[in-house]
């Protein structure tokens, strides 16, 4: 094996997954940044979605690469720990978007939740659950756009 070999996922699948992560992250980020001028810009959404996608792909590659190691070897791969650690870390990024203003009103909660959701979409894409990621993306974007419009209309 060379440094450029992928064993678990083809190069084409990798490009599709990563490309979708960039597109989905961009769409979510544009809604938050450009349309609504929220504190987290669209680049953070792209980076979050794409990097978590890469992390999921890397986890699969590591699993295949190290699967034949003897039980006494030090390597211990637990995909659940990768997922939980990632979502915990991204939670801190999302929490930074949530602000309490002078009127005791909380703002940025949808942005915080959506940056966290973009990480989940990235993980779904990276693990190859493209349909699941697409449905999640559609639901989240709909909630941000349609329900945001309704909220503003009735305020």
MDTraj code that builds the backbone (N, CA, C; nanometers):
import mdtraj as md
import numpy as np

residues = "UNK UNK UNK UNK UNK UNK UNK UNK UNK UNK UNK UNK UNK UNK UNK UNK UNK UNK UNK UNK UNK UNK UNK UNK UNK UNK UNK UNK UNK UNK UNK UNK UNK UNK UNK UNK UNK UNK UNK UNK UNK UNK UNK UNK UNK UNK UNK UNK UNK UNK UNK UNK UNK UNK UNK UNK UNK UNK UNK UNK UNK UNK UNK UNK UNK UNK UNK UNK UNK UNK UNK UNK UNK UNK UNK UNK UNK UNK UNK UNK UNK UNK UNK UNK UNK UNK UNK UNK UNK UNK UNK UNK UNK UNK UNK UNK UNK UNK UNK UNK UNK UNK UNK UNK UNK UNK UNK UNK UNK UNK UNK UNK UNK UNK UNK UNK UNK UNK UNK UNK UNK UNK UNK UNK UNK UNK UNK UNK UNK UNK UNK UNK UNK UNK UNK UNK UNK UNK UNK UNK UNK UNK UNK UNK UNK UNK UNK UNK UNK UNK UNK UNK UNK UNK UNK".split()
xyz = np.array([
    [0.0830, -0.1191, 0.0000],
    [0.0000, 0.0000, 0.0000],
    [0.0871, 0.1249, 0.0000],
    [0.0494, 0.2227, -0.0835],
    [0.1188, 0.3510, -0.0845],
    [0.0341, 0.4545, -0.0118],
    [0.0898, 0.5700, 0.0053],
    [0.0184, 0.6758, 0.0758],
    [-0.1052, 0.7260, 0.0003],
    [-0.1127, 0.6990, -0.1290],
    [-0.2249, 0.7465, -0.2083],
    [-0.3360, 0.6438, -0.2235],
    [-0.3158, 0.5239, -0.1725],
    [-0.4160, 0.4188, -0.1872],
    [-0.5319, 0.4378, -0.0894],
    [-0.6517, 0.4169, -0.1415],
    [-0.7706, 0.4073, -0.0585],
    [-0.8187, 0.2633, -0.0683],
    [-0.8522, 0.2031, 0.0446],
    [-0.8913, 0.0626, 0.0437],
    [-1.0408, 0.0439, 0.0669],
    [-1.1023, 0.1290, 0.1443],
    [-1.2425, 0.1103, 0.1798],
    [-1.3368, 0.1791, 0.0815],
    [-1.2964, 0.2904, 0.0281],
    [-1.3835, 0.3740, -0.0538],
    [-1.3078, 0.4131, -0.1810],
    [-1.3759, 0.4106, -0.2926],
    [-1.3113, 0.4468, -0.4194],
    [-1.2857, 0.5974, -0.4240],
    [-1.1961, 0.6360, -0.5119],
    [-1.1678, 0.7781, -0.5295],
    [-1.2933, 0.8519, -0.5759],
    [-1.3682, 0.7919, -0.6672],
    [-1.4899, 0.8535, -0.7176],
    [-1.5905, 0.8764, -0.6049],
    [-1.6140, 0.7730, -0.5230],
    [-1.7062, 0.7880, -0.4100],
    [-1.6583, 0.8946, -0.3124],
    [-1.5288, 0.9005, -0.2909],
    [-1.4723, 1.0022, -0.2022],
    [-1.5017, 1.1420, -0.2552],
    [-1.4809, 1.1608, -0.3851],
    [-1.5064, 1.2920, -0.4458],
    [-1.6547, 1.3280, -0.4410],
    [-1.7422, 1.2313, -0.4649],
    [-1.8867, 1.2567, -0.4584],
    [-1.9261, 1.2974, -0.3167],
    [-1.8821, 1.2207, -0.2185],
    [-1.9175, 1.2487, -0.0789],
    [-1.8666, 1.3847, -0.0354],
    [-1.7419, 1.4126, -0.0668],
    [-1.6826, 1.5402, -0.0266],
    [-1.7456, 1.6566, -0.1030],
    [-1.7727, 1.6371, -0.2303],
    [-1.8384, 1.7415, -0.3095],
    [-1.9761, 1.7754, -0.2553],
    [-2.0537, 1.6734, -0.2206],
    [-2.1854, 1.6975, -0.1616],
    [-2.1733, 1.7676, -0.0267],
    [-2.0731, 1.7317, 0.0511],
    [-2.0522, 1.7980, 0.1806],
    [-2.0251, 1.9473, 0.1612],
    [-1.9460, 1.9807, 0.0618],
    [-1.9172, 2.1216, 0.0338],
    [-2.0448, 2.1932, -0.0110],
    [-2.1208, 2.1304, -0.1005],
    [-2.2448, 2.1922, -0.1500],
    [-2.3471, 2.2101, -0.0378],
    [-2.3684, 2.1046, 0.0411],
    [-2.4664, 2.1133, 0.1502],
    [-2.4230, 2.2167, 0.2544],
    [-2.2961, 2.2150, 0.2904],
    [-2.2449, 2.3133, 0.3860],
    [-2.2577, 2.4551, 0.3330],
    [-2.2292, 2.4736, 0.2047],
    [-2.2412, 2.6053, 0.1425],
    [-2.3862, 2.6549, 0.1461],
    [-2.4790, 2.5691, 0.1120],
    [-2.6207, 2.6090, 0.1109],
    [-2.6692, 2.6485, 0.2505],
    [-2.6348, 2.5698, 0.3500],
    [-2.6736, 2.6041, 0.4869],
    [-2.6063, 2.7342, 0.5302],
    [-2.4807, 2.7484, 0.4974],
    [-2.4055, 2.8672, 0.5368],
    [-2.4528, 2.9934, 0.4683],
    [-2.4909, 2.9827, 0.3415],
    [-2.5409, 3.1002, 0.2702],
    [-2.6686, 3.1510, 0.3366],
    [-2.7560, 3.0587, 0.3758],
    [-2.8786, 3.1017, 0.4440],
    [-2.8462, 3.1784, 0.5716],
    [-2.7520, 3.1287, 0.6488],
    [-2.7191, 3.1918, 0.7771],
    [-2.6390, 3.3200, 0.7586],
    [-2.5423, 3.3181, 0.6695],
    [-2.4478, 3.4288, 0.6569],
    [-2.5005, 3.5411, 0.5679],
    [-2.5261, 3.5110, 0.4443],
    [-2.5594, 3.6154, 0.3475],
    [-2.7044, 3.6595, 0.3598],
    [-2.7963, 3.5633, 0.3715],
    [-2.9381, 3.5991, 0.3758],
    [-2.9789, 3.6584, 0.5106],
    [-2.9199, 3.6070, 0.6208],
    [-2.9680, 3.6493, 0.7528],
    [-2.8619, 3.7171, 0.8378],
    [-2.7394, 3.7288, 0.7841],
    [-2.6306, 3.7998, 0.8525],
    [-2.6076, 3.7491, 0.9947],
    [-2.5998, 3.6193, 1.0101],
    [-2.5774, 3.5570, 1.1410],
    [-2.4270, 3.5506, 1.1711],
    [-2.3902, 3.5210, 1.2961],
    [-2.2496, 3.5320, 1.3373],
    [-2.1555, 3.4257, 1.2796],
    [-2.2057, 3.3174, 1.2242],
    [-2.1188, 3.2146, 1.1667],
    [-2.1308, 3.2236, 1.0148],
    [-2.0180, 3.2478, 0.9468],
    [-2.0285, 3.2670, 0.8020],
    [-2.0290, 3.1344, 0.7263],
    [-2.0553, 3.1424, 0.5979],
    [-2.0733, 3.0226, 0.5168],
    [-1.9480, 2.9360, 0.5090],
    [-1.8306, 2.9958, 0.5241],
    [-1.7069, 2.9168, 0.5178],
    [-1.6987, 2.8169, 0.6323],
    [-1.7462, 2.8570, 0.7495],
    [-1.7444, 2.7655, 0.8645],
    [-1.8337, 2.6445, 0.8391],
    [-1.9452, 2.6666, 0.7716],
    [-2.0347, 2.5551, 0.7387],
    [-1.9676, 2.4598, 0.6402],
    [-1.9022, 2.5148, 0.5399],
    [-1.8316, 2.4301, 0.4431],
    [-1.7223, 2.3518, 0.5131],
    [-1.6434, 2.4194, 0.5932],
    [-1.5333, 2.3532, 0.6627],
    [-1.5859, 2.2460, 0.7566],
    [-1.6907, 2.2747, 0.8305],
    [-1.7477, 2.1784, 0.9245],
    [-1.8014, 2.0553, 0.8519],
    [-1.8817, 2.0777, 0.7515],
    [-1.9435, 1.9661, 0.6791],
    [-1.8370, 1.8831, 0.6058],
    [-1.7440, 1.9495, 0.5389],
    [-1.6408, 1.8785, 0.4627],
    [-1.5420, 1.8054, 0.5550],
    [-1.5032, 1.8682, 0.6637],
    [-1.4039, 1.8034, 0.7512],
    [-1.4635, 1.6840, 0.8255],
    [-1.5901, 1.6919, 0.8632],
    [-1.6506, 1.5758, 0.9277],
    [-1.6723, 1.4630, 0.8268],
    [-1.6984, 1.4991, 0.7023],
    [-1.7064, 1.3990, 0.5959],
    [-1.5712, 1.3296, 0.5806],
    [-1.4654, 1.4080, 0.5766],
    [-1.3299, 1.3506, 0.5674],
    [-1.2986, 1.2616, 0.6870],
    [-1.3396, 1.3036, 0.8035],
    [-1.3159, 1.2256, 0.9242],
    [-1.3841, 1.0892, 0.9152],
    [-1.5073, 1.0866, 0.8663],
    [-1.5796, 0.9600, 0.8522],
    [-1.5128, 0.8704, 0.7486],
    [-1.4676, 0.9283, 0.6391],
    [-1.3964, 0.8504, 0.5371],
    [-1.2667, 0.7961, 0.5954],
    [-1.1948, 0.8801, 0.6684],
    [-1.0701, 0.8364, 0.7300],
    [-1.0942, 0.7220, 0.8290],
    [-1.2022, 0.7297, 0.9058],
    [-1.2334, 0.6238, 1.0020],
    [-1.2524, 0.4901, 0.9306],
    [-1.3207, 0.4932, 0.8181],
    [-1.3420, 0.3700, 0.7418],
    [-1.2112, 0.3176, 0.6841],
    [-1.1293, 0.4075, 0.6354],
    [-0.9991, 0.3668, 0.5808],
    [-0.9096, 0.3085, 0.6907],
    [-0.9094, 0.3721, 0.8078],
    [-0.8292, 0.3199, 0.9192],
    [-0.8777, 0.1828, 0.9627],
    [-1.0084, 0.1640, 0.9641],
    [-1.0647, 0.0352, 1.0028],
    [-1.0158, -0.0748, 0.9084],
    [-1.0221, -0.0494, 0.7794],
    [-0.9771, -0.1490, 0.6813],
    [-0.8262, -0.1687, 0.6910],
    [-0.7524, -0.0595, 0.7073],
    [-0.6064, -0.0666, 0.7118],
    [-0.5566, -0.1473, 0.8315],
    [-0.6210, -0.1304, 0.9471],
    [-0.5745, -0.1955, 1.0689],
    [-0.6554, -0.3187, 1.1098],
    [-0.7476, -0.3640, 1.0291],
    [-0.8359, -0.4745, 1.0682],
    [-0.7627, -0.6059, 1.0913],
    [-0.6496, -0.6248, 1.0302],
    [-0.5772, -0.7513, 1.0421],
    [-0.4732, -0.7517, 1.1541],
    [-0.4687, -0.6473, 1.2324],
    [-0.3717, -0.6434, 1.3422],
    [-0.4110, -0.7434, 1.4498],
    [-0.3124, -0.7938, 1.5171],
    [-0.3366, -0.8905, 1.6245],
    [-0.4065, -0.8222, 1.7417],
    [-0.4769, -0.8984, 1.8224],
    [-0.5516, -0.8439, 1.9364],
    [-0.4626, -0.7689, 2.0346],
    [-0.3392, -0.8100, 2.0500],
    [-0.2504, -0.7467, 2.1471],
    [-0.1936, -0.6140, 2.1011],
    [-0.2137, -0.5783, 1.9759],
    [-0.1618, -0.4517, 1.9254],
    [-0.2388, -0.3344, 1.9859],
    [-0.1770, -0.2192, 1.9855],
    [-0.2288, -0.1033, 2.0561],
    [-0.3480, -0.0365, 1.9875],
    [-0.3664, -0.0552, 1.8601],
    [-0.4715, 0.0147, 1.7860],
    [-0.6102, -0.0287, 1.8328],
    [-0.6927, 0.0694, 1.8657],
    [-0.8315, 0.0455, 1.9038],
    [-0.9174, 0.1476, 1.8301],
    [-0.9953, 0.1002, 1.7356],
    [-1.0792, 0.1903, 1.6570],
    [-1.2249, 0.1730, 1.6973],
    [-1.2865, 0.2821, 1.7360],
    [-1.4266, 0.2804, 1.7745],
    [-1.4946, 0.3955, 1.7017],
    [-1.5739, 0.3628, 1.6017],
    [-1.6384, 0.4657, 1.5217],
    [-1.7341, 0.5482, 1.6066],
    [-1.7964, 0.4869, 1.7060],
    [-1.8855, 0.5612, 1.7958],
    [-1.8125, 0.6727, 1.8683],
    [-1.6878, 0.6486, 1.9074],
    [-1.6096, 0.7528, 1.9750],
    [-1.5746, 0.8655, 1.8784],
    [-1.5498, 0.8300, 1.7542],
    [-1.5206, 0.9326, 1.6541],
    [-1.6422, 1.0227, 1.6351],
    [-1.7585, 0.9611, 1.6248],
    [-1.8819, 1.0382, 1.6059],
    [-1.9104, 1.1255, 1.7277],
    [-1.9064, 1.0676, 1.8467],
    [-1.9394, 1.1450, 1.9668],
    [-1.8375, 1.2549, 1.9931],
    [-1.7112, 1.2274, 1.9709],
    [-1.6087, 1.3301, 1.9900],
    [-1.6249, 1.4448, 1.8923],
    [-1.6584, 1.4116, 1.7703],
    [-1.6790, 1.5143, 1.6681],
    [-1.7973, 1.6031, 1.7040],
    [-1.9080, 1.5420, 1.7401],
    [-2.0277, 1.6209, 1.7695],
    [-2.0122, 1.7036, 1.8963],
    [-1.9361, 1.6534, 1.9913],
    [-1.9076, 1.7318, 2.1119],
    [-1.8239, 1.8542, 2.0763],
    [-1.7217, 1.8328, 1.9958],
    [-1.6357, 1.9444, 1.9555],
    [-1.7090, 2.0494, 1.8751],
    [-1.7917, 2.0058, 1.7821],
    [-1.8683, 2.1001, 1.7009],
    [-1.9715, 2.1733, 1.7873],
    [-2.0188, 2.1088, 1.8928],
    [-2.1114, 2.1740, 1.9848],
    [-2.0531, 2.3013, 2.0433],
    [-1.9222, 2.3030, 2.0668],
    [-1.8575, 2.4238, 2.1177],
    [-1.8593, 2.5350, 2.0136],
    [-1.8416, 2.4993, 1.8883],
    [-1.8497, 2.5982, 1.7811],
    [-1.9909, 2.6565, 1.7746],
    [-2.0905, 2.5692, 1.7797],
    [-2.2295, 2.6150, 1.7768],
    [-2.2640, 2.7009, 1.8967],
    [-2.2117, 2.6645, 2.0132],
    [-2.2405, 2.7416, 2.1346],
    [-2.1863, 2.8837, 2.1239],
    [-2.0778, 2.9004, 2.0509],
    [-2.0211, 3.0333, 2.0323],
    [-2.1103, 3.1266, 1.9519],
    [-2.2036, 3.0694, 1.8761],
    [-2.2950, 3.1509, 1.7951],
    [-2.4157, 3.1982, 1.8749],
    [-2.4372, 3.1414, 1.9921],
    [-2.5556, 3.1732, 2.0716],
    [-2.5212, 3.2853, 2.1693],
    [-2.5989, 3.3910, 2.1620],
    [-2.5714, 3.5126, 2.2398],
    [-2.6976, 3.5560, 2.3132],
    [-2.6798, 3.6021, 2.4353],
    [-2.7912, 3.6629, 2.5101],
    [-2.7721, 3.8137, 2.5013],
    [-2.8704, 3.8825, 2.4454],
    [-2.8561, 4.0276, 2.4303],
    [-2.9107, 4.1022, 2.5530],
    [-2.9078, 4.2317, 2.5456],
    [-2.9485, 4.3160, 2.6602],
    [-3.0951, 4.2991, 2.6986],
    [-3.1775, 4.2551, 2.6058],
    [-3.3208, 4.2367, 2.6330],
    [-3.3497, 4.0978, 2.6898],
    [-3.2484, 4.0279, 2.7341],
    [-3.2595, 3.8904, 2.7824],
    [-3.3156, 3.7964, 2.6762],
    [-3.2967, 3.8319, 2.5507],
    [-3.3409, 3.7478, 2.4401],
    [-3.2206, 3.6683, 2.3889],
    [-3.2424, 3.5400, 2.3665],
    [-3.1373, 3.4536, 2.3136],
    [-3.1420, 3.4589, 2.1620],
    [-3.0303, 3.4891, 2.1002],
    [-3.0208, 3.4903, 1.9538],
    [-2.9088, 3.3960, 1.9103],
    [-2.9247, 3.3411, 1.7921],
    [-2.8214, 3.2542, 1.7366],
    [-2.8435, 3.1069, 1.7625],
    [-2.9537, 3.0708, 1.8260],
    [-2.9740, 2.9287, 1.8565],
    [-2.9932, 2.8455, 1.7296],
    [-3.0615, 2.8992, 1.6298],
    [-3.0778, 2.8256, 1.5044],
    [-2.9440, 2.8121, 1.4325],
    [-2.8611, 2.9147, 1.4406],
    [-2.7284, 2.9076, 1.3797],
    [-2.6424, 2.8045, 1.4523],
    [-2.6469, 2.8060, 1.5839],
    [-2.5717, 2.7061, 1.6609],
    [-2.6165, 2.5647, 1.6295],
    [-2.7472, 2.5453, 1.6218],
    [-2.8006, 2.4133, 1.5909],
    [-2.7683, 2.3725, 1.4486],
    [-2.7714, 2.4665, 1.3560],
    [-2.7472, 2.4309, 1.2160],
    [-2.6001, 2.4024, 1.1877],
    [-2.5075, 2.4658, 1.2587],
    [-2.3652, 2.4313, 1.2390],
    [-2.3395, 2.2906, 1.2924],
    [-2.4063, 2.2559, 1.4021],
    [-2.3965, 2.1209, 1.4574],
    [-2.4581, 2.0213, 1.3595],
    [-2.5718, 2.0578, 1.3017],
    [-2.6385, 1.9708, 1.2040],
    [-2.5531, 1.9520, 1.0788],
    [-2.4794, 2.0551, 1.0394],
    [-2.3933, 2.0406, 0.9214],
    [-2.2839, 1.9370, 0.9457],
    [-2.2405, 1.9252, 1.0704],
    [-2.1430, 1.8210, 1.1046],
    [-2.2055, 1.6825, 1.0917],
    [-2.3299, 1.6687, 1.1334],
    [-2.3985, 1.5402, 1.1223],
    [-2.4184, 1.5045, 0.9755],
    [-2.4545, 1.6019, 0.8942],
    [-2.4690, 1.5785, 0.7511],
    [-2.3352, 1.5339, 0.6924],
    [-2.2271, 1.5992, 0.7328],
    [-2.0944, 1.5607, 0.6853],
    [-2.0584, 1.4187, 0.7251],
    [-2.0893, 1.3813, 0.8486],
    [-2.0629, 1.2440, 0.8926],
    [-2.1453, 1.1440, 0.8121],
    [-2.2730, 1.1743, 0.7906],
    [-2.3578, 1.0850, 0.7100],
    [-2.2997, 1.0672, 0.5704],
    [-2.2586, 1.1768, 0.5086],
    [-2.2002, 1.1683, 0.3746],
    [-2.0708, 1.0878, 0.3767],
    [-1.9869, 1.1158, 0.4740],
    [-1.8591, 1.0459, 0.4819],
    [-1.8740, 0.8964, 0.5009],
    [-1.9753, 0.8556, 0.5769],
    [-1.9993, 0.7131, 0.5974],
    [-2.0798, 0.6511, 0.4831],
    [-2.1176, 0.7322, 0.3846],
    [-2.1830, 0.6799, 0.2657],
    [-2.3345, 0.6800, 0.2688],
    [-2.3927, 0.7420, 0.3687],
    [-2.5384, 0.7489, 0.3790],
    [-2.5884, 0.8752, 0.3073],
    [-2.5747, 0.8745, 0.1762],
    [-2.6040, 0.9930, 0.0961],
    [-2.7529, 1.0266, 0.0999],
    [-2.8397, 0.9260, 0.0919],
    [-2.9831, 0.9519, 0.0983],
    [-3.0197, 1.0129, 0.2333],
    [-2.9689, 0.9560, 0.3404],
    [-2.9970, 1.0071, 0.4744],
    [-2.9475, 1.1506, 0.4891],
    [-2.8279, 1.1780, 0.4395],
    [-2.7730, 1.3135, 0.4458],
    [-2.8570, 1.4106, 0.3636],
    [-2.9039, 1.3664, 0.2482],
    [-2.9848, 1.4520, 0.1610],
    [-3.1190, 1.4856, 0.2246],
    [-3.1817, 1.3860, 0.2857],
    [-3.3089, 1.4104, 0.3540],
    [-3.2877, 1.5043, 0.4731],
    [-3.1840, 1.4785, 0.5509],
    [-3.1524, 1.5660, 0.6644],
    [-3.1242, 1.7080, 0.6194],
    [-3.0473, 1.7212, 0.5134],
    [-3.0175, 1.8538, 0.4586],
    [-3.1457, 1.9247, 0.4174],
    [-3.2345, 1.8553, 0.3472],
    [-3.3597, 1.9157, 0.3010],
    [-3.4455, 1.9613, 0.4190],
    [-3.4533, 1.8794, 0.5212],
    [-3.5335, 1.9141, 0.6385],
    [-3.4743, 2.0351, 0.7105],
    [-3.3441, 2.0350, 0.7294],
    [-3.2784, 2.1442, 0.8026],
    [-3.2860, 2.2746, 0.7240],
    [-3.2587, 2.2675, 0.5943],
    [-3.2662, 2.3890, 0.5133],
    [-3.4097, 2.4418, 0.5085],
    [-3.5058, 2.3524, 0.4991],
    [-3.6468, 2.3936, 0.5003],
    [-3.6822, 2.4618, 0.6322],
    [-3.6345, 2.4055, 0.7410],
    [-3.6613, 2.4658, 0.8719],
    [-3.5999, 2.6046, 0.8811],
    [-3.4798, 2.6199, 0.8309],
    [-3.4143, 2.7504, 0.8377],
    [-3.4828, 2.8527, 0.7474],
    [-3.5149, 2.8123, 0.6251],
    [-3.5688, 2.9075, 0.5285],
    [-3.7184, 2.9303, 0.5501],
    [-3.7961, 2.8248, 0.5384],
    [-3.9422, 2.8393, 0.5451],
    [-3.9894, 2.8813, 0.6837],
    [-3.9407, 2.8125, 0.7846],
    [-3.9851, 2.8471, 0.9196],
    [-3.9264, 2.9805, 0.9654],
    [-3.8087, 3.0145, 0.9160],
    [-3.7527, 3.1470, 0.9440],
    [-3.8371, 3.2560, 0.8825],
    [-3.8843, 3.2319, 0.7607],
    [-3.9736, 3.3281, 0.6946],
    [-4.1036, 3.3426, 0.7738],
    [-4.1601, 3.2307, 0.8149],
    [-4.2845, 3.2364, 0.8930],
    [-4.2640, 3.3098, 1.0253],
    [-4.1535, 3.2828, 1.0895],
    [-4.1245, 3.3469, 1.2187],
    [-4.1155, 3.4983, 1.2019],
    [-4.0446, 3.5409, 1.1005],
    [-4.0291, 3.6847, 1.0764],
    [-4.1612, 3.7503, 1.0357],
    [-4.2427, 3.6773, 0.9673],
    [-4.3717, 3.7299, 0.9211],
    [-4.4674, 3.7551, 1.0378],
    [-4.4589, 3.6720, 1.1412],
    [-4.5529, 3.6826, 1.2533],
    [-4.4948, 3.7578, 1.3725],
    [-4.3751, 3.8097, 1.3614],
    [-4.3176, 3.8869, 1.4722],
    [-4.3715, 4.0269, 1.4759],
])
top = md.Topology()
chain = top.add_chain()
for i, resn in enumerate(residues, 1):
    res = top.add_residue(resn, chain, resSeq=i)
    for name in ("N", "CA", "C"):
        top.add_atom(name, md.element.get_by_symbol(name[0]), res)
traj = md.Trajectory(xyz[None], top)
